[in-house]
């Protein structure tokens, strides 16, 4: 108890846990629409596409200020998203193929640029590789404040376009038929997804950010059929994984925060898949056994 009390009063822990919980909450909200629209891999593509933007921002400015690097990541992520949408719209290439192609090109370019930076004589390049797996301990109060303000704006936009996003998540064809600007709504959702991913690069990293975006929504989907409840549960699961993951990382010795957060949300997903009512694997096994028993009893009575 004394260790936990000391931990909760530690300033660095407070900053990191608050930032991680905000990131998890926003990931759950936006990830819900991504999962329902069957575009789960979009998060993976955008997070990998952010790496060349980070590297180019450093090469052009020779500055490791976080705002500059994340601005580069944002531009690169938006460019990748736009490229995917253009390929799908103006060619016969399927969505998953466009994602795989874009991911490979951007991430490959990012690794080439990162290698170039690491071999350059500029001594200021150290630490850029932390964006690959994330480094939550580098979060500052200023970063968390920006995340909070951006999160408020993001949640306001989701609330303002709730009906449109809901309709697009379940029946995009009908949304087009009633005259909704589907292309622009898709673009807005893509932009919100990119923003959340860029916000998480510093904490979770390029490779693991897609897991935090998709995991809470997948877990929440196992428990309900209602969108509002699913989004609320996904936000709760994401926030809890951020808090618990940060606590485990802080209590342990040299345990990275980002991967620990991803492991926590993965455990929540596993429990949801196994034990959730109606959809859970254990629930289905028990229900099938019960039906078999009832059927056997009926046969016995009939005999």
N, C-alpha and C positions, 0 to 999 in steps of 0.2 A: 504493500500500500504506500509506503514512503517513497518507493521508486516511482510509482504512478503519479503521486502528488507532486514530486519534483519535476517529473516530465511535463505535466500539464501546466506548470508555471514557468516552463522554459520558453523564452521568447521565440527562438528559432523553430521549436516544435509547433507553437501556436500558429506561426506564419505558414509553415508547410502544411499542417493539417487543415487549416482553413482553405488554403489554395487547392489542396487535393480534393476536399469535399465539394467545393464549387465546381471544379473540373468534372468530378464524377456525376454531380447533379445535371449539369448541362449535357454531358455525354449521354446520359440516360434519356433525357427529353428528346434531343435531336436524333439519337440512335434509334428511337422507337419508330420514327417515320422512315428512316433508312431501311430498317428491317422489314417493315410492312410493305414497302415499295420494292422489295427484293433487290436492293442495291447495297447489300452489306459490304461488298468488296470495294465500293467507292471510297470508303474511309481508308482502306489499305492503300489504294492507289494515290489518294491525296497526301497521306502522311509520308509515303515514300517520295512523292514528287516534291515535297517541301525541302528536301536535303540540298538540291542544287541551288535553290533560292537563298538558303542560308550561306552557302559557300560563295556564291556570286556577290551577295551583299557584303561579305567580309573582303573579298578581293577588290571590289570597287571602292570601298571606304576605308579599308585597313583598320576597322573599328569593331570591337566585340561587344558594343553596347547592345543589350538585349532587344530593345525596341527596333533597332536597325535590322538585326538578324531575323527577327520574327516578321518584320515587314517584307523582307526578301522571301521568307517562307510563305507568307500570305499571297504574294504576287505569283510565285511559282505554283502554289496549290490551285489558285484560281485559273491560271493558264492551263494546267493539266485538266481541270474539270471542264473548261471550255473546249479543249481539244477533244476530250472524250465525247462530249455532246455533239460536236461538229461531225466527228467520224461516224457516230451512230445515225445522225440525221441525214447526212449526205452520201452515205455509202451503204453497202450491203453487209458491212462488218457488224457482228452482233455486239451487244453491250459488254459481255464478259470478255470477248476477244479484244475490244478496244481498251478495256481496263488493264488487261494483262500486258498489252503492247505499250501503253502509256507508262505503266508502272516500271517496266523493264528499262525503257528509254531514260526516264527521269532519274530513277535510282542509280542506273549505271553512270549517267552523267554526274550525279552527285558524288559518287565514289571516286570518279576520275578527278573531279575538282578538289575533293577532300585530300586525296593523295598528293596532288600538286601543291596544295597549301602546306601540308605537313613537311614537304621536302623543300619548301622555300626558305630562304635565310631569315625571313621575318619571325622574330621570336614571340610575337604576339599571337601566333596561330594556335597555341596550345589550348586544349579544352573544347574545340569545335566538335570533336568526335563524341563528346558527351550527349550530343543531340541524337545520336543513334539509339541509345538506350535510356536517355534521360538522366537528370540529376536534380532531384527535388530540393536538395539542400542548398542549391544556388538561388532558390526563390527569395525575393526580397518583399518587404511590405508594399513597395511601389508596384511590383508585379501583381501581387494579390489584389491590390486596389483596382488596377486596370482590369483584371479578370472579373472582379465583382461588378464593375460598371458595365463592361461588355456583356456579362451574363444577364444583367437587368434588362438591357436593350434587347438582347436575344429573346428572353422570355416574353417581353412585351410584344415583339413581332410574332412569336408563336401564338400568343393569345389573340392578337388582332386578326390573324389569318387562320384561326383554328378550324373553322368550318371548311375552308378551301383545302387546307392540308389534309383534313380528315377524309374529304371526298376523293382527293387524289390518291390517298394511301390505299383506298379500297376499290375505287372504280374510276380510273383516269379517263377511260373512254366516255363514260357518262359526263364527266367534268368537261370534256371537250365539246360534247354535244349540246350542253346548255350554255356554251359561250364563255366559259372561264378561260382566262389567259394562261393556259397550261404551261406553255414554254417559259413564261416569266415566273410563274410560281415554282416550276422545277428549278429555274436558275436561282431564285431566292433561297430555296431549301439547300441547294448545292453550296451557295455562299455561306449560309449559316453552318453547314457541315464543315466547310473549310476553316471557318473562324474557330470553331470548337477544337478542331484538330491542331491548328496552329497554337492555340492557347495551351494545349497539352504537351507540346513537343519538349518543353523545358523540363517537365516533370516525368513524363512517361517515355518520351523518345519516339523516333520515327518508326521503328519496327513494331513496337507494342501498342501504339496509340489506337490502332484499329480495334484491338481487343477491348479496350476500355469503352470505345464507342458502341460496339455491338453487344458485348457481354450483358450489360444491365437490361437491355431491351429483350434479348433472347430469354433471359431468366424471367422477366416480368410477363412475357407472352405465355409462359407455361401456366400462370395462375389465373388468367382472366381473358374474357372475350371483349371487354369494353375498353375502348381506346383511352378514355380519361383515366381509368384505373391503371391501365398498362403504363401510361406515361408517368403517373405518380409513383408506381412501384419501381419503374426503371430509374427514376430520379433518386428514390430512396436507396435502392441497391447500389447505384453508382456512388452516392455520397458515403454510404457505409463502407464500401470497399476502399475509398480514399482515406477515411478516418482510421479504419482497422489496419490497412496496409502501412500507413504512416506510423502507427503505434508499434506494430511488430518490427518495422525497420529501425525505429528509434530505440527500442528495448534491446535489440540484438547487436551483435558485433559485426560491422562491415556488411550489413544486409542492405542491398540497394532498394530504394523506396519504390521506384516505378515498377520493376518486375514483381515486387511483393504485392502491390495494389492489383496488378493483373492476376496474380495467383489467387488473391482473395475473391475477386469477381468471378474467376473461373470456378472456384469452389461453390459459390452461390449458384452459378449456372448448373453445375453438376447436381447439387441438391434439388434444384427446381425441376430438372429433367427427371430425376428419380422419384421424388416424393410429392410433387404437386398433384392436387386432385384433378380427376378427369383426363389430364394429359400425361401425368407422371408414369414412368415405366412400372414402378412398383404397384401403383394404383391399378394399372391395366392388368397386371398379372393377378392381383388379388381379385379383381372383378371377374376375370375370365375363370379363375378357379371357382368362384362363387356360382357363376353361371353353369359350369360343368357339374357342380354338386347338385344344383337345383334341377338340372336336366336329368341327371341320374336318378334323383328321387322321384321325378315325374314318371320316368320309365318304369321304375320299380312299382309305383302305385298303379300304373296302367297295366303292368303284368299281373 
